Amino acid sequence: MILQKYQQTEPQSRNPREKDGALLVLGNLAAQLKRVKKYEALLEPLIVAHVLPEFQSQYPFLRARTCWTFGQFFDAPYTQAEVFYAGLRAVLHCLSDQELPVRVKAALALRTLCLSQLSTSILKEILPQLLEVFFRLMKELEHEDLLKTLQVLISKFANDMAPFAVALIHRLAENFVRFSSADEEDENSAMAAVECLTTIQTILESISKIPETYLLYSQIEPVVMPLLVKLMEQDAMDYFDEGIKIISYLTFFGEGISQNMWTIFPLIYRAFMGWAVDWMDNLIVPLDNFISRGTETFLSNPDYLNMVLAMYNRLVGEQGLSEVDCGEGAKLIEVVLHNCRGRVDSSIPGIIYLAVTRLLHPGTKMNSLKVLLLEVVANSLFYNPALTLGILEQKQWTQQIFQAWLQMAPAFSRIHDKKVAILGLASVIGLSSDMVPGSLRGVMTQLVQFALKFLFLIG
């Protein structure tokens, strides 16, 4: 065995390349070795005899390889915790090694080592220093895996991140600008830039669970605002997804939505109307937050409502867009109808007309889209049943729509579909008899049964 031969050879006669190859093979076999019962008891002595000593090797490439190999055995069945502690301390010592490759391999080894419960107390004690080490390395090297390791550390110590969150995000934003400004053909920089944004999301997620989250978010918002403005531009299209997710966190967990954050709303609209229509399934989340958590501001400026209506018109009205995109338009207008009841009456005729026209169009094939378009009608009934029925009657659509609704009942498969249907039906059922159109009176019993069935199914 190469490892035994290497150990028994006089130090001055050893071939370090052989040991490097042996450690590479050992690390790659780690997962299989840990699964085989007969090898379990052998792993700890193997690590003590052949892995730990190489942390002291005179050869930097062997120290680097040892960091990686020990990291592969993060969940080995250690009978003596001190063996793991010795390896972890050696890896941490390598973070200050004179050679950059050794420092990088030590940092990357923490991605697995921090998953072990044995590492928690040691790493927690030096968390501020660890974070600083990672940012120093990021200045020296554009390496996406460094950021992925940082994300794992942040997730592990989510409850301890609050004191560092603002400074971390500031540093990550700076690094994103640096990485994203690199040559377009530099794939490493591009991937590192994406990981900077993903790490910001990880921090936002980690602090979202602590008390008084909104206080931290209010400090983070001004730090990332210049970054978010940049991410709404077409030349930052590669990072648009991440930017939208960051906006979603800030608009959901913050204490309301600040006037500064509202400046992002028209930028989202401009991106959507210009080049970002394919991102609508992601855009719906922050748009929902803006409308539902900032309703008064949304309604105080007619431009905001007009922007949403223009997006709805494009998604539902343009036959060139996919049926999936059309469905996103139905979801978007639902947010308005639920949060702005009684305050956008003049927009209701156009909303209903567009939905019903698309529903009745012979090109509308997907049942899932038909359900969403019927839900626009249901949400309009919830918004104002008399107004909605008046519009349907005026267009002579009432009977046709309600028959389609009853026929499509089995397709209302999601709990959300059933809840929306119940809200719409209950609004009609609650009307006085003189407000119910004659075309509906004959099916009122069926509508009640329909609503009761859905209540039973979600009960």
C-alpha positions in Angstrom: 0.0 0.0 0.0 1.4 3.4 -1.0 0.5 5.0 2.3 2.3 2.4 4.3 5.4 2.4 2.0 5.5 6.2 2.2 5.3 6.1 6.0 8.1 3.4 6.3 10.5 5.3 4.0 13.0 7.6 5.4 11.8 11.2 5.2 14.6 12.3 2.9 13.8 9.5 0.5 10.0 9.9 0.3 8.3 10.9 -3.0 5.7 13.6 -2.0 4.0 13.2 -5.4 3.1 9.6 -4.5 1.6 10.8 -1.2 -0.3 13.5 -3.0 -1.8 10.9 -5.4 -2.6 8.5 -2.5 -4.5 11.3 -0.6 -6.3 12.2 -3.8 -7.5 8.6 -4.2 -8.4 8.3 -0.5 -10.4 11.5 -0.6 -12.3 10.4 -3.7 -13.1 7.0 -2.0 -14.3 8.7 1.2 -18.0 8.4 0.5 -17.7 4.7 -0.4 -15.5 3.9 2.6 -17.9 5.5 5.0 -20.7 3.3 3.7 -19.0 0.0 4.1 -19.3 -1.4 7.7 -15.9 -3.3 7.7 -14.0 -0.1 6.9 -15.6 2.1 9.4 -13.3 1.2 12.3 -10.3 1.6 10.1 -10.9 5.2 9.0 -10.0 7.0 12.2 -6.6 5.2 12.6 -6.0 5.8 8.8 -6.6 9.5 9.2 -4.4 9.8 12.3 -1.5 7.9 10.7 -1.6 9.1 7.1 -3.6 12.4 6.8 -3.0 14.5 9.9 0.8 14.4 9.7 0.8 16.0 6.3 -0.6 19.3 7.6 3.0 19.8 8.7 4.5 18.9 5.3 7.2 21.1 3.9 5.5 20.9 0.6 2.6 23.4 0.1 0.8 21.1 -2.4 0.7 18.4 0.2 -0.7 20.7 2.8 -3.3 21.9 0.4 -4.2 18.3 -0.6 -4.4 17.3 3.1 -6.9 20.1 3.8 -9.1 18.7 1.0 -8.7 15.1 2.0 -9.6 15.7 5.7 -12.6 17.7 4.5 -13.9 14.6 2.7 -14.0 12.8 6.1 -16.1 15.4 7.9 -18.7 12.8 8.8 -16.4 9.9 9.5 -17.4 7.8 12.6 -14.9 9.4 14.9 -14.7 7.6 18.3 -12.4 10.2 19.7 -13.6 13.8 19.0 -10.0 15.0 19.5 -9.0 13.5 16.2 -11.6 15.6 14.4 -10.6 18.6 16.5 -6.9 18.2 15.6 -7.8 18.1 11.9 -10.1 21.1 12.1 -7.5 23.2 14.0 -4.9 22.2 11.4 -7.2 23.4 8.6 -7.9 26.6 10.4 -4.1 27.1 10.9 -3.7 26.6 7.1 -6.0 29.6 6.6 -3.0 31.8 7.4 -0.5 29.7 5.4 2.1 31.6 3.4 0.9 30.0 0.2 -2.3 31.1 -1.4 -3.4 27.7 -2.8 -3.1 26.2 0.7 -5.2 29.0 2.2 -7.8 28.5 -0.5 -8.0 24.7 0.0 -8.3 25.3 3.7 -11.2 27.7 3.2 -12.9 25.3 0.8 -12.5 22.4 3.2 -14.7 24.3 5.7 -17.6 23.9 3.4 -17.9 20.3 4.5 -16.2 20.5 7.9 -18.7 23.0 9.2 -21.5 20.5 8.5 -20.2 18.4 11.4 -21.7 19.1 14.8 -18.2 18.7 16.2 -17.1 21.9 14.5 -19.9 24.2 15.7 -18.4 25.5 19.0 -14.9 26.0 17.5 -16.1 27.8 14.4 -18.6 29.9 16.3 -15.9 31.3 18.6 -13.9 32.6 15.6 -16.8 33.5 13.3 -15.8 37.2 12.8 -12.2 36.2 12.0 -13.4 33.5 9.6 -15.6 36.0 7.7 -12.7 38.4 7.4 -10.5 35.6 6.0 -13.0 34.8 3.3 -13.1 38.4 2.2 -9.4 38.7 2.1 -9.2 35.6 -0.1 -11.9 37.0 -2.4 -9.7 40.0 -3.0 -6.8 37.7 -4.0 -8.8 35.2 -6.1 -12.1 35.2 -8.0 -13.4 31.8 -7.0 -17.1 31.0 -6.9 -16.6 28.1 -4.5 -15.2 30.5 -1.8 -18.6 32.2 -1.9 -20.5 28.9 -1.8 -18.5 27.9 1.3 -19.3 31.3 2.8 -23.0 30.6 2.1 -22.8 27.3 4.0 -21.1 29.1 7.0 -23.8 31.8 7.0 -26.6 29.2 6.9 -25.0 27.2 9.7 -24.7 30.2 11.9 -27.9 32.0 10.8 -28.8 32.9 14.3 -25.4 34.6 14.9 -25.3 36.6 11.6 -27.2 39.7 12.7 -24.2 41.7 14.0 -22.3 41.1 10.8 -25.1 41.3 8.2 -24.9 44.9 7.1 -21.1 44.8 6.8 -21.1 41.5 5.0 -23.7 42.7 2.4 -21.7 45.9 1.9 -18.5 43.8 1.2 -20.5 41.4 -1.1 -22.0 44.3 -3.0 -18.5 45.8 -3.6 -17.2 42.4 -4.7 -20.1 42.0 -7.1 -19.3 45.3 -8.8 -15.7 44.3 -9.1 -16.5 40.8 -10.5 -19.2 41.9 -12.8 -17.0 44.7 -14.3 -14.5 42.1 -15.5 -14.0 41.1 -19.1 -17.2 39.6 -20.6 -15.3 36.4 -21.5 -14.1 35.9 -17.9 -16.4 33.1 -16.8 -14.8 32.8 -13.3 -15.6 36.5 -12.6 -19.2 36.1 -13.9 -19.8 33.1 -11.7 -18.3 34.7 -8.7 -20.5 37.8 -9.3 -23.6 35.5 -9.3 -22.4 33.9 -6.1 -22.0 37.3 -4.4 -25.7 38.0 -5.1 -26.7 34.5 -3.9 -24.7 35.0 -0.7 -26.6 38.3 -0.1 -29.8 36.3 -0.4 -28.5 33.7 2.0 -27.8 36.5 4.6 -31.2 38.0 4.0 -32.8 34.6 4.5 -30.7 33.9 7.7 -31.7 37.1 9.4 -35.4 36.9 8.3 -36.0 34.5 11.2 -34.7 36.7 14.0 -36.8 39.2 16.1 -37.1 42.7 14.8 -35.8 41.7 11.4 -37.1 44.9 9.9 -34.6 47.0 11.8 -31.7 45.2 10.0 -33.5 45.3 6.7 -33.9 49.1 7.0 -30.1 49.3 7.4 -29.4 46.9 4.6 -31.7 48.6 2.1 -29.6 51.8 1.4 -26.5 49.6 1.1 -28.0 47.5 -1.8 -30.1 50.2 -3.5 -27.4 51.3 -6.0 -26.8 47.6 -6.8 -30.5 46.9 -7.3 -30.8 49.9 -9.7 -27.9 48.5 -11.7 -29.5 45.0 -11.8 -32.7 46.4 -13.4 -30.8 47.4 -16.5 -30.6 45.3 -19.6 -26.8 45.0 -19.6 -27.1 43.3 -16.2 -29.6 40.7 -17.6 -27.4 37.8 -16.4 -28.0 38.9 -12.8 -31.6 39.9 -13.1 -33.0 36.8 -11.3 -30.8 37.4 -8.3 -31.7 41.1 -8.2 -35.4 40.2 -8.2 -35.0 37.8 -5.3 -33.2 40.4 -3.2 -36.0 42.9 -3.9 -38.5 40.2 -2.9 -36.8 39.8 0.5 -36.6 43.6 1.2 -40.2 44.3 0.2 -41.5 41.3 2.3 -39.5 41.4 5.5 -38.9 45.2 5.8 -41.1 47.4 7.9 -43.4 48.4 5.1 -42.0 49.6 1.8 -39.9 52.8 1.9 -40.2 55.6 -0.6 -36.7 54.8 -1.7 -37.7 51.2 -2.5 -40.7 52.5 -4.5 -38.2 53.9 -7.0 -37.5 50.3 -8.0 -41.2 49.8 -9.1 -41.0 51.7 -12.3 -37.6 50.1 -13.1 -39.3 46.7 -12.9 -42.0 47.9 -15.1 -39.5 49.3 -17.6 -37.6 46.1 -17.7 -40.7 44.0 -18.1 -42.0 46.1 -21.0 -38.6 46.2 -22.7 -36.9 42.9 -22.3 -37.9 41.0 -19.2 -41.3 39.6 -20.0 -39.9 36.0 -19.7 -39.1 36.7 -16.0 -42.7 37.4 -15.1 -43.0 34.3 -12.9 -40.2 35.8 -10.7 -41.4 39.4 -11.0 -44.8 38.5 -9.6 -43.3 38.1 -6.1 -41.9 41.6 -5.5 -44.9 43.1 -7.4 -47.2 41.3 -5.0 -45.2 42.7 -2.1 -45.4 46.2 -3.4 -49.1 46.1 -3.9 -50.1 44.1 -0.8 -47.7 45.7 1.7 -47.7 49.2 0.2 -51.3 49.5 -0.9 -51.8 53.1 0.1 -48.7 54.2 -1.8 -49.6 52.1 -4.7 -53.0 53.7 -5.0 -51.8 57.2 -4.2 -49.9 57.4 -7.5 -52.1 56.5 -10.6 -48.9 55.7 -12.5 -48.3 52.5 -10.4 -51.8 51.1 -11.2 -51.4 52.0 -14.9 -48.1 50.2 -15.0 -49.7 47.0 -13.5 -52.6 47.3 -15.9 -50.3 47.7 -18.9 -48.4 44.6 -17.8 -51.7 42.7 -17.4 -52.8 43.9 -20.8 -49.6 42.7 -22.4 -49.6 39.3 -20.7 -53.2 38.5 -21.3 -53.9 40.4 -24.4 -51.0 39.6 -26.7 -51.6 36.3 -28.5 -47.9 36.1 -29.3 -47.0 35.4 -25.6 -47.2 31.9 -24.2 -50.2 30.6 -22.2 -47.9 30.3 -19.2 -47.1 34.1 -19.5 -50.8 34.8 -19.8 -51.5 32.9 -16.6 -48.9 35.1 -14.8 -51.0 38.1 -15.9 -54.1 36.6 -14.2 -52.1 36.1 -11.0 -50.8 39.7 -11.1 -54.3 41.2 -11.4 -55.5 39.0 -8.6 -53.2 40.9 -6.3 -54.9 44.2 -7.3 -58.4 42.9 -7.0 -57.8 41.5 -3.5 -55.9 44.4 -2.0 -57.7 47.3 -3.7 -61.4 46.4 -3.2 -63.7 49.3 -4.0 -60.9 51.6 -5.1 -60.2 50.7 -8.8 -63.8 50.5 -10.1 -63.0 52.2 -13.4 -60.4 49.5 -14.2 -62.7 46.5 -13.7 -64.5 46.5 -17.1 -61.2 46.3 -18.9 -59.8 43.6 -16.6 -62.9 41.4 -17.1 -63.1 42.1 -20.9 -59.5 41.0 -21.4 -59.8 37.9 -19.3 -63.1 36.7 -20.8 -62.0 37.4 -24.4 -58.8 35.3 -23.9 -60.8 32.6 -22.1 -63.3 32.3 -25.1 -60.6 32.5 -27.7 -60.3 29.2 -29.6 -56.5 29.4 -29.2 -56.7 29.1 -25.5 -56.1 25.4 -24.9 -54.5 24.8 -21.5 -57.0 24.0 -18.7 -54.6 25.5 -16.2 -54.9 28.8 -18.1 -58.7 28.6 -18.4 -58.9 28.1 -14.6 -56.7 31.2 -14.0 -58.8 33.3 -16.4 -62.0 32.1 -14.7 -60.4 33.1 -11.4 -60.0 36.7 -12.8 -63.8 36.6 -13.0 -64.1 35.1 -9.5 -61.8 37.7 -8.0 -63.8 40.4 -9.8 -66.9 39.0 -8.2 -65.2 39.1 -4.8 -64.1 42.7 -5.5 -67.6 43.8 -6.4 -70.2 41.2 -7.4 -72.9 43.7 -8.6 -70.4 45.6 -10.8 -68.9 42.4 -12.2 -72.3 40.8 -13.0 -73.4 44.1 -14.6 -70.4 43.9 -17.0 -71.0 40.3 -17.8 -74.6 41.0 -18.5 -73.8 43.9 -20.7 -71.6 41.7 -22.8 -74.1 38.8 -22.6 -71.4 36.6 -21.1 -73.1 35.7 -17.8 -74.6 32.3 -18.6 -71.6 31.3 -20.8 -69.1 32.1 -18.1 -70.9 30.4 -15.2 -71.6 27.3 -17.3 -67.9 27.1 -18.2 -67.1 27.6 -14.5 -69.3 24.6 -13.5 -67.9 22.5 -16.3 -64.3 23.3 -15.3 -64.9 22.5 -11.6 -62.7 19.4 -11.6 -59.8 21.5 -13.0 -59.8 23.7 -9.9 -57.3 21.3 -8.3 -55.2 23.6 -6.1 -56.4 24.7 -2.7 -55.9 28.3 -3.9 -58.2 27.6 -6.9 -60.9 26.4 -4.6 -60.6 29.3 -2.2 -60.8 31.8 -5.0 -63.9 30.0 -6.4 -65.5 30.0 -3.0 -64.9 33.8 -2.6 -66.4 34.5 -6.0 -69.4 32.2 -5.5 -70.1 33.4 -2.0 -70.2 37.0 -3.3 -72.8 36.1 -5.8 -74.8 33.9 -3.4 -74.8 36.8 -0.9 -76.5 39.2 -3.2 -80.2 40.0 -2.8 -82.4 38.3 -5.3 -83.2 41.5 -7.2 -79.5 41.9 -8.0 -79.0 38.4 -9.4 -79.4 38.4 -13.2 -82.3 36.3 -14.6 -79.8 34.2 -16.5 -78.3 33.0 -13.2 -81.4 32.4 -11.1 -81.9 29.0 -12.6 -78.4 27.8 -11.5 -78.2 29.3 -8.1 -78.7 25.9 -6.4 -75.8 24.5 -8.5 -73.6 27.4 -7.4 -74.4 26.8 -3.8 -73.6 23.1 -4.2 -70.4 24.0 -6.1 -69.3 26.3 -3.2 -70.2 23.7 -0.5 -68.3 21.0 -2.4 -65.1 23.1 -2.5 -65.5 24.1 1.2 -65.7 20.4 2.0 -62.6 19.6 -0.1 -60.4 22.2 1.6 -61.9 21.6 5.1 
